[in-house]
Amino acid sequence: MAEAEASARAVQKNEPTPGSDEQVGLFRRIARFIRQVIDEMKKVVYPTGEELWRYFLVVIVFVLIIMTAVGLADLGFGALTDLIFSSIQ
């Protein structure tokens, strides 16, 4: 029970911990950020040429399908609009 109260008091104080960003200078935070970016970039796995070509073709085919669907919908709505407004006159 005493441990729970002690931890609750520690949370309520809202004091910075020894490793927090509030005690570290601006330039050290920037340097740490750059080091972390470099570490993450080392983990990146780039696609092979064959994979890149396959992904390119998939994107092109998908874009063509979406263009066709939107074009047909546009033609359909245009014809419907013409039909509605031509019957009003």
C-alpha positions in Angstrom: 0.0 0.0 0.0 2.8 2.4 0.8 4.5 1.7 -2.5 1.3 2.6 -4.4 1.0 5.9 -2.5 4.6 6.7 -3.2 4.3 6.0 -6.9 1.1 8.1 -7.0 2.8 11.0 -5.3 5.7 10.7 -7.8 3.3 10.9 -10.7 1.5 13.9 -9.2 4.7 15.9 -8.7 5.2 16.0 -12.5 9.0 16.6 -12.0 11.3 15.9 -14.9 13.1 12.6 -14.7 16.9 12.6 -15.1 16.8 11.5 -18.8 13.9 13.6 -19.9 14.0 16.1 -22.7 13.4 19.1 -20.4 16.9 18.7 -18.9 18.7 18.1 -22.2 19.7 21.0 -24.3 18.3 21.9 -27.7 21.4 20.9 -29.7 21.7 17.6 -27.9 18.1 16.8 -28.7 18.7 17.7 -32.4 21.9 15.5 -32.4 20.0 12.6 -30.9 17.2 13.0 -33.4 19.7 12.9 -36.3 21.4 9.8 -34.8 18.0 8.1 -34.5 17.1 9.0 -38.1 20.4 7.5 -39.3 19.8 4.3 -37.3 16.3 3.9 -38.7 17.6 4.6 -42.3 20.1 1.7 -41.9 17.1 -0.6 -41.3 15.4 0.3 -44.5 15.1 -2.4 -47.1 14.9 -1.1 -50.7 13.1 -3.1 -53.3 15.0 -4.9 -56.0 14.7 -3.8 -59.6 12.2 -6.6 -60.4 10.0 -5.7 -57.4 10.2 -2.0 -58.3 9.0 -2.7 -61.8 6.2 -4.9 -60.5 5.0 -2.2 -58.1 5.2 0.4 -60.9 2.9 -1.8 -63.1 0.5 -2.4 -60.3 0.2 1.3 -59.7 -0.3 2.1 -63.4 -3.0 -0.6 -63.8 -4.8 0.6 -60.6 -4.7 4.2 -61.8 -6.1 3.1 -65.2 -8.9 1.2 -63.6 -9.9 4.1 -61.4 -9.7 6.5 -64.4 -12.0 4.3 -66.3 -14.5 4.0 -63.4 -14.5 7.8 -62.8 -14.8 8.5 -66.6 -17.8 6.1 -66.9 -19.4 7.6 -63.8 -18.9 11.0 -65.3 -20.5 10.0 -68.6 -23.4 8.4 -66.8 -24.1 11.4 -64.6 -23.7 13.7 -67.6 -26.2 11.7 -69.6 -28.6 11.6 -66.6 -28.3 15.4 -66.2 -29.0 15.9 -69.9 -32.0 13.6 -69.6 -33.4 15.5 -66.6 -32.9 19.0 -67.9 -34.0 18.1 -71.4 -37.3 16.8 -70.1 -38.0 20.1 -68.1 -38.1 22.2 -71.3 
